[in-house]
Structure formats: structure tokens, C-alpha cells
């Protein structure tokens, strides 16, 4: 089996051991066919989860920035 693999591998390679562009694109398409794409409902759910998470994190960071900024002005102000 290693002989057939190396023979096929050497046919798909250019000089310098690089894969040819045609083989590369065929492999990309083959991998994309294996991907399990989310349904529309899952995509909408994921969008809202990410949006809420980012909004909460912005609130936390903004609050901490305000608190530390106020403290610095009181200490060094």
C-alpha cells in the first residue's frame, strides 16, 4: 500500500515536493464536502449567543475601565 501511495503522491507533486494547484483545489473541495454546515436556525441562535456574549464583555470591560480610571484620578489627581 505504501508503494501505491508514494506513486500517487509523486504524480501529484511538482518539482520541489510541492502539491500541484489542481490537486490542492480538489482536496479543498473534498474537505469542504465533509463539513457539516449549520442549519439556518442554528446560525441565528449562534449569532445571538455571540452578540449577547460580546455585549456583556463590553459592559464588563467598560465598567472596569471606568472604575480604575476614577480610582487613578482620585489617587494621582
N, C-alpha and C positions, 0 to 999 in steps of 0.2 A: 504494500500500500504506500510506503514511503517513496517508492520509485515513481508511481503514478502521480503522487502529489508533487514531487520535485519536478517531474516532466511538465505537468500542467503549470506549475509555478514558474518554471523557466520560460514557458511560452508566453506568459502574461507579463513578462518583465522586459523593460528596455535595457539599454546599456546603463551600467552603474547600479544595477539591482533595484531600480525603481519600477513601480507598477505603472502600466500604460494608462492614459487618461480614460480610455474607453472602459477598461476593466474597473477602474476606480468608480466611474459613474454607474456602472452596472451593479457594483457592490453597494453603493449608496442607495440605489433604488430598491435592491433586495432587502436591505436593512430597514428602510422606511416602510416596506410592506409588512414587516414584523411588528411594527409599532401598534400598540393598542391606543387608538385615539379616543379622547373623552367624548361623551355624548354632549349635546347642547345644554342639557340641564346640569350636568356635572361641571361644564365650563362656566356656566352662570354662577353656580354655587362656589366654585373655586375663586372666581373673580370677587365675589362679595366677602369671602373669608379673608382674602389678601387685602382688600380695601379696608376692612374693619381693623385688621391687624396693623396695617401701616398707619392708620389714623390714630389708633391707641398709642403706638410707639412715638408718633409725632407729638402727641399730648404729653407723654411721659418726659421725653427729651426737652420739650419746650418748658415744662414745669420745672425740671431740674435746672435748666439754664437760667430761668427767672430767679429761682431761689438762690443759686450760687452767685449770680450777678448782684443781687440785692445784698447778700452777705459780704461780698467783696467791697461794695461801695460803703457799707457800714463800717467794715474793719479798716479799710485804707482811705475812705472818703474824706 
